[in-house]
Every structure is written in C-alpha cells, then in structure tokens.
C-alpha cells in the first residue's frame, strides 16, 4: 500500500492538473458548474479504474457522494486546492517535518501561554475511560506513557494521541503553525471524557487526511 500522505497529493494534484489542461485546450469552460461536473466525473472514473491506492478510497468515495448530492455546494475544486496547497506547504521541504520531543515541548508551552490547560502526567492510552479535571475551558492532554514510548532519544518514531477539549479550531491552527499535521479520530467521544482525539505521526506522514485550519487559504 502506498503512503497515504504521498497518495492524497497524487490524487488532488492529478485532478487539478487535468482540469487545468481541459481549460487550456478549450474543451471545458472555467465555470463552477462545469468544473464541479468534471471533478465528479473524474473522481468516479478514478474509483472505477482503481487508479489510486486503496488508502485514498474512502476519500474518493466521500467526494463522489458529496459532488453528486450537493452539486456546486460540495466545493470540490476549493477542497482539492486547499489540500494540495496545505500538503505542499509541509512536504516541499521534508526537514520541517522532523518531530522531536523538544518541538512538542515548545508547542505545549505555546498552548499554555494561550491559556490552555496542558496535561502530560496521566496515563490516558490503554487506561479505559479517564477524566481530567481542569479549571479552564480549553484542555490539551498527552498520555504520560506515550511521552516516553513514542520516542527514540529526541526523535518521535510512533504516532501519538493528543486529546483536546474546547476550541478545536484554535488547536488545529496553532498546531499547524507549529509544524504539526493533526488527524482527527473523534470530536469528543474518546477515552478521555469530554475530549476529542487527534493523532500526530512521525514526519507528519499521516494515514488519513489531515485537519486543515479554517484560516488556511490556497494560493
């Protein structure tokens, strides 16, 4: 199976390149209805021909259903452009994706400075249902065991769970600015009560589509 972070870029970039080629050749007018129709058809052909690796099959199916049911409101072109630009920002220079214990510590300091409650002292993964008591509305918790087991020396080598309560949009924004791609597992029904779960991966090489900050704009 191909690496997801590479294959999702292959998908959206191929779609955008082929759409642009249709515009350049004059075969397709560059208008919302025509573009959406092209992309829905393109996704459907990609599914039927199994053009891409199975790791992106769920994304293709989701986009096909959205394009068919919502029409232009599915905003497939907008979505593809944002994914393409967001992943390009992270993977154009691989050195920025080296995740270390020190980088995470600096990020946790930033979250505390933004008035988030940060916890790294409790066993959260594999401990059943856990409740964390905090004073503030926004909470970020990391499993104490994972803070040790996910690293070899300073380097992160295994995926980590980050548990979030409160302003998820701010968390995603701040994590992205700090160089972390976060991958949502659940909004709030994780094993940490009232917290959602996100995964970060070594090298930001996630196995599903990363969360893109609301403020991020494709150029």
C-alpha positions as CSV (number, residue, x, y, z in Angstrom):
1,X,0.0,0.0,0.0
2,X,1.3,3.5,-0.9
3,X,2.0,6.0,1.8
4,X,-1.2,8.0,2.4
5,X,0.5,11.4,2.6
6,X,2.0,10.9,-0.9
7,X,-1.1,9.3,-2.5
8,X,-3.5,12.0,-1.4
9,X,-1.2,14.6,-3.0
10,X,-1.1,12.4,-6.2
11,X,-4.9,12.4,-6.3
12,X,-5.7,16.1,-5.8
13,X,-2.7,17.3,-8.0
14,X,-3.7,14.9,-10.8
15,X,-7.3,16.2,-10.7
16,X,-6.2,19.8,-10.7
17,X,-3.7,19.3,-13.5
18,X,-6.2,17.5,-15.7
19,X,-8.9,20.1,-15.0
20,X,-6.4,22.9,-16.0
21,X,-5.4,21.0,-19.1
22,X,-9.1,20.9,-20.1
23,X,-9.4,24.7,-19.6
24,X,-6.2,25.3,-21.6
25,X,-7.4,23.1,-24.5
26,X,-10.7,24.9,-24.6
27,X,-12.6,21.7,-24.1
28,X,-14.0,22.9,-20.8
29,X,-15.2,26.3,-19.7
30,X,-13.7,27.5,-16.4
31,X,-17.0,27.9,-14.6
32,X,-18.3,26.5,-11.3
33,X,-20.9,24.1,-12.7
34,X,-18.6,22.8,-15.4
35,X,-15.7,22.4,-13.0
36,X,-17.8,20.5,-10.5
37,X,-19.2,18.2,-13.2
38,X,-15.7,17.5,-14.4
39,X,-14.4,16.7,-11.0
40,X,-17.3,14.4,-10.0
41,X,-16.9,12.5,-13.3
42,X,-13.1,12.4,-12.7
43,X,-13.5,11.0,-9.2
44,X,-16.0,8.4,-10.4
45,X,-13.6,7.3,-13.2
46,X,-10.7,7.1,-10.6
47,X,-12.8,4.9,-8.4
48,X,-14.0,2.6,-11.2
49,X,-10.5,2.2,-12.7
50,X,-8.8,1.8,-9.3
51,X,-6.4,4.4,-10.5
52,X,-5.1,5.2,-7.0
53,X,-4.0,3.1,-4.0
54,X,-6.7,1.8,-1.6
55,X,-5.6,4.1,1.2
56,X,-7.4,7.0,-0.5
57,X,-10.5,5.0,-1.5
58,X,-12.6,6.4,1.4
59,X,-11.7,10.0,0.4
60,X,-12.7,9.4,-3.3
61,X,-16.0,7.8,-2.3
62,X,-16.8,10.7,0.1
63,X,-16.1,13.3,-2.6
64,X,-18.1,11.4,-5.2
65,X,-21.1,11.3,-2.9
66,X,-20.7,15.0,-1.9
67,X,-20.4,16.0,-5.6
68,X,-23.5,14.1,-6.6
69,X,-25.7,15.1,-3.7
70,X,-24.6,18.7,-3.2
71,X,-23.6,19.8,-6.6
72,X,-21.6,23.1,-6.6
73,X,-22.1,23.3,-2.8
74,X,-19.7,20.4,-2.4
75,X,-16.9,22.8,-3.4
76,X,-14.7,20.0,-4.7
77,X,-12.4,22.4,-6.5
78,X,-12.0,24.5,-3.4
79,X,-11.3,21.4,-1.4
80,X,-8.7,20.0,-3.8
81,X,-6.9,23.3,-4.0
82,X,-6.7,23.6,-0.2
83,X,-5.4,20.0,0.2
84,X,-2.8,20.5,-2.5
85,X,-1.5,23.7,-1.1
86,X,-1.6,22.5,2.6
87,X,0.4,19.4,1.9
88,X,2.8,21.2,-0.4
89,X,3.5,23.6,2.5
90,X,4.5,20.7,4.7
91,X,6.2,18.4,2.3
92,X,8.0,20.8,-0.1
93,X,10.9,20.7,2.5
94,X,11.0,17.5,4.4
95,X,13.3,18.8,7.1
96,X,10.5,20.8,8.6
97,X,8.7,17.5,9.4
98,X,11.2,16.1,11.8
99,X,9.2,15.9,15.0
100,X,11.2,15.9,18.3
101,X,10.4,15.9,21.9
102,X,11.7,19.5,22.2
103,X,9.4,20.7,19.4
104,X,6.4,19.2,21.2
105,X,7.5,20.8,24.5
106,X,7.8,24.2,22.8
107,X,4.3,23.7,21.4
108,X,2.9,22.8,24.8
109,X,4.4,26.0,26.2
110,X,2.7,28.0,23.4
111,X,-0.6,26.4,24.3
112,X,-0.2,27.3,28.0
113,X,0.6,30.8,27.0
114,X,-2.7,30.9,25.1
115,X,-4.5,29.9,28.4
116,X,-4.9,26.3,27.6
117,X,-4.7,23.7,30.4
118,X,-2.0,21.2,29.4
119,X,-1.6,17.8,31.0
120,X,1.2,15.2,30.4
121,X,1.2,13.5,33.7
122,X,-1.6,10.9,33.4
123,X,-1.9,7.5,31.7
124,X,-4.5,8.1,29.0
125,X,-4.0,5.5,26.3
126,X,-5.0,1.9,27.2
127,X,-6.3,3.0,30.6
128,X,-10.0,2.8,29.9
129,X,-12.2,5.8,30.5
130,X,-10.3,8.7,32.0
131,X,-11.5,12.1,33.3
132,X,-9.2,15.0,33.6
133,X,-10.2,17.8,35.9
134,X,-9.2,21.3,34.7
135,X,-10.2,24.9,35.5
136,X,-10.3,26.3,32.0
137,X,-12.5,25.7,29.0
138,X,-9.7,24.6,26.7
139,X,-7.7,21.5,27.5
140,X,-4.9,19.6,25.8
141,X,-3.8,16.3,27.3
142,X,-1.0,13.9,26.3
143,X,-0.5,10.4,27.7
144,X,2.4,10.2,30.1
145,X,3.4,6.7,28.8
146,X,3.3,7.9,25.2
147,X,5.5,10.9,26.1
148,X,8.2,8.2,26.7
149,X,7.3,5.3,24.4
150,X,6.8,7.2,21.2
151,X,10.4,8.5,21.1
152,X,13.9,7.1,20.5
153,X,16.0,9.7,22.1
154,X,14.7,13.1,21.0
155,X,13.1,11.7,17.7
156,X,9.4,10.8,17.5
157,X,9.1,7.3,16.0
158,X,5.5,6.3,16.8
159,X,2.1,8.0,16.4
160,X,0.9,10.0,19.4
161,X,-2.6,10.7,20.6
162,X,-3.4,14.3,21.6
163,X,-6.7,14.8,23.5
164,X,-8.5,18.1,23.0
165,X,-11.4,19.8,24.7
166,X,-12.7,23.3,23.9
167,X,-11.6,25.4,20.9
168,X,-10.7,22.7,18.4
169,X,-10.3,25.3,15.6
170,X,-7.7,27.2,17.6
171,X,-5.9,23.9,18.5
172,X,-5.7,22.9,14.8
173,X,-4.5,26.4,13.8
174,X,-1.8,26.6,16.5
175,X,-0.6,23.0,15.8
176,X,-0.3,23.7,12.1
177,X,1.6,27.0,12.7
178,X,4.0,25.0,15.0
179,X,4.6,22.4,12.2
180,X,2.3,19.6,13.2
181,X,-0.3,18.0,11.0
182,X,-3.1,16.7,13.2
183,X,-5.5,13.9,12.2
184,X,-8.9,13.7,13.9
185,X,-10.1,10.4,15.3
186,X,-13.2,11.8,17.2
187,X,-14.7,15.2,18.1
188,X,-15.2,14.4,21.8
189,X,-16.1,10.7,22.4
190,X,-12.6,9.5,23.1
191,X,-11.5,7.5,26.2
192,X,-10.6,10.9,27.8
193,X,-14.0,12.2,28.9
194,X,-15.2,15.3,27.0
195,X,-12.1,15.3,24.9
196,X,-11.7,14.6,21.2
197,X,-8.7,12.6,19.9
198,X,-6.2,13.6,17.3
199,X,-3.2,11.7,16.0
200,X,0.2,13.1,15.0
201,X,2.6,10.9,13.1
202,X,6.4,10.8,12.8
203,X,7.4,13.0,9.9
204,X,3.8,14.2,9.7
205,X,3.2,11.2,7.5
206,X,-0.4,10.5,8.5
207,X,-2.6,7.6,7.4
208,X,-5.7,9.8,6.7
209,X,-6.5,13.3,5.6
210,X,-5.1,15.9,8.0
211,X,-7.2,18.7,9.5
212,X,-6.7,22.0,7.7
213,X,-7.1,25.2,9.6
214,X,-10.1,27.3,8.8
215,X,-8.0,30.3,8.0
216,X,-5.7,28.5,5.6
217,X,-6.1,29.7,2.0
218,X,-4.7,28.1,-1.1
219,X,-2.9,30.5,-3.4
